[in-house]
C-alpha cells in the first residue's frame, strides 16, 4: 500500500473512520444523534515552512476560518458582523428563535453573549451586550500570552481559556474549543519555534474539527509573527470526538480520496513589517498558496 503524501490528514480521516466503525451511539442536545469515542489519540500538524493544515480531501471554507478568527481576536460577539462578510456559521446560534429558546429574550438577534472573543480579550468582565465598549475591562488573555512569549518564553502558564462557567447562562453556546497552551522550542542556529496545544471538549469531526485545526494553526502563525518566532506544531487533543449520524455518508465519500499536500499560508510581504501587534491583522494580509483540494462535500450543521 502506498503511503499517503499527507500522513497528518490521513490520521484525521482514519480517526473519523474509527469513530464511525467503533464509536458508541449517543443522543445529543441537537436531536441528530452521534457516534462517539472519548479521548482518541492526538492529531499533530507540522506548521513549519508556512504549512497550513487546511484539509485537501474536501474544500474547506478558508474565508470563514480567517474572518472568524479575526472576529475572535477583535473580542467581538456579534454574529451579524460575520454575516455581513458572507460568513454565516453563527447565524443559527444567533437567531431570534434560538436565543428565545435559551430564555435570552432581551438579547438582540445576533448577540451571542460572552463567547470566545469576549473570553479571550475580557475574561472576568461583566457582559452587557455585543455593542458595549469593554476597553480595559477584564483580563486580556491574548495580550498576556504575547507578553509572556516576549518576556518569559519558558513560562508554563502561556494559556488562553474560554471556559468560564459563571458566564455560561449568558452564552448562546458554551465553548467547544476551550483551552490552548503555547510552548517555545529553541533549536540551535535558528529562530525560536512556537507550538500550540488545544484541548477541545466537543469535537464535531465532519464539519467543525477541520475548521478548528486551521483556525488554531492560523492563530499560532499570527502570534508567532508578532513575537518574531517561527511556527512549530499544532497539537489537537480531543475529548468527546463525534460524528453526527447525518454526516456519515459524506465522510465515507471523503475516505475514498487520497490526501494531497497541505497548502501554505503566507503573510503578504508588503505587510510583514507593518504588522507589529495582534490587532493589526486584516483579512487581506493573508494568502493561501497551492491549495488544490477535492470538491466540497456538503454537511448539515446541527444547532
ZIQUI-V138163 format. One line per field, one symbol per residue. ss: DSSP state (H for helix, E for strand, - for the rest). phi: phi as a letter, one per 30 degrees, with the letter a starting at -180 (. if undefined). Layout:
ss->???
phi->???
This chain:
ss->------HHHHHHHHHHHHHHHH-EEE-------EEEEE----EEEE-HHHEE---------HHHHHHHHHHHH----EHHHHH-------HHHH-HHHHHH---------E----HHHHHHHE---------------E-HHHHHHHHHHH-------EEE---HHHHHH------EEEEEEEEE-------EEEEEEEEEEEE---HHHHHHHHHHHHHHHHHHH---EEEEEEEEEEEEEEEHHHHHHHHHHH-------EEEEE-HHHH-----HHH--HHHEEEE--------------
phi->.ddddbdddddddddedddddcdddbdbddidjbcbbchdedcbbdcdhidbdcecdadcddeddddddddeddidbcddddedciccdcdddcdeddddddicddddejddiddeedddcbejdddcadcdcceicicdddddddddddcaddeccdbbbcdbeededccdaddcccabbcbccbddiadecccbccccdbbdddcddeddedddddeddddeddchbcccbccccccdcbcdedcdddddddddcdecdddccbdeedcedddcbddddbeddcbccicbddedbdbdddc
